[in-house]
């Protein structure tokens, strides 16, 4: 049986940035190298990040998690500068950015 956790608007938010094009393999390698070397400075307040890729690797969704919407807004400048640090032929073209309140989380 699955255990459900109703967060009841208790304050966890997700930022979803969508990308088309780019190179998922090179992006993953570049991010790993930057994390290991200490070159990558993640946005302050970020609690977790997930990178989702389509089967053909042409589309990606970058999900990041924060305690509240204000933390997402405060991190925007850092996200913009991160885009400048990764060439577009690697990261792809950003097609959208949206923020959502997490109102329900379910784990097995």
Secondary structure as UniProt FT lines:
FT   STRAND          3..5
FT   TURN            8..9
FT   STRAND          13..20
FT   HELIX           24..37
FT   TURN            44..45
FT   STRAND          48..53
FT   TURN            55..56
FT   STRAND          59..66
FT   HELIX           69..85
FT   HELIX           88..91
FT   STRAND          93..101
FT   STRAND          105..107
//
